């Protein structure tokens, strides 16, 4: 694990962004709780997504479907039969890896060493293996042929590659048998597909239109040791866009562009994002790209954009016996719409924002850790401090805080030196700190300190709310 990654995990706990689940009992692996700052970050990301997807498109409707669904849904979607990870164990360390990711890591290493031809050769083999009838065997053969060693122990002592289904099972009612088995949804998308007609009719939508949802998903990830990158309980923000067959590539390209712009609009630097085309297309998909971010653990997927044809709706028609067709009133045609899906992990977005924001800076010989979040994402937008706890300064500061709280999340702090209070807010990523001092009592002005530039300006205390709002709107990353 990288140094930066460890620092982010440690800051997340120290400052109340993210805690290990059930920590007092020793913790539950791959499950995390969002603390007071983390939950604000999460809400801001959800709002930014909902704003961009639902409010900015009059042809996209929102839903909030249940986590538990009639189990045939997962037969129809293919998850019961084919939602498997190929896994391999290092016999020496007992560590378990995803075989395809082990090979990807090896390819990345070859590239870093400048062995591009070799990397291309192994990559071609990986693509072939992922599409092979006996995929586990094909992946195992590559690991053996290339003598790929265990990243942790360095050993070359592997088990066979085996596949595991990732769905969590539970039972409805008191009796536990196969007849009342039910699954925790492994993706939110199916809650959208099964509601296709409900939403279309009640929203009076015509194709093309979309349905958006934010919600929990569950996967029994076998290899899960990367903080909130790979969790067993996580949150997805998904949108299914229903289009006329034949027009899907146009919609696919348009959504690719919009989704990349969303990440950039949240303050992610362009150099930290890239496109990755899927090596293996699901048999029903006709295009699939991931947006990858350069996490401290390397380039990894944060979002998938998939052109899923009419697979899901057709399968639900087949398994439910209900027509999933759409009648086009303009052309008088009847068809099952094709679907372009955008699917972004909320927790992976949070990890990306934490990684992007984390900076260590030297200020006149003093080290500061500062989280340079985009202000619209920052958990606290403004903090208000009285210079000292007397002479009426706390009252003035509380009044400014109350004003700010009408529109943004604000914070009041009177403990410790001003320098310490600034440092605490830097770690929380608060973009603006307002100090009430002796001059405030004389002329009604306060100091506003900018988190990024450290510039301090004096403004009238009655203009603080407007000043903060203007600054937030005009914010630009400074490096
Ligand atoms: N409906 C399509 C779908 O679920 P996916 O690529 O399996 O596609 C979409 O998942 C996104 O969900 C990923 O890009 C990732 O951000 C997030 N995700 C998937 N598994 C995750 C996990 N175990 N922990 C955290 N996020 C996960």
Boltz pocket constraint, residues with backbone or C-beta under 6 A from the ligand:
constraints:
  - pocket:
      binder: B
      contacts: [[A, 186], [A, 187], [A, 188], [A, 189], [A, 219], [A, 221], [A, 228], [A, 229], [A, 230], [A, 231], [A, 232], [A, 234], [A, 235], [A, 236], [A, 238], [A, 301], [A, 302], [A, 303], [A, 304], [A, 341], [A, 343], [A, 344], [A, 345], [A, 346], [A, 347], [A, 348]]
      max_distance: 6.0
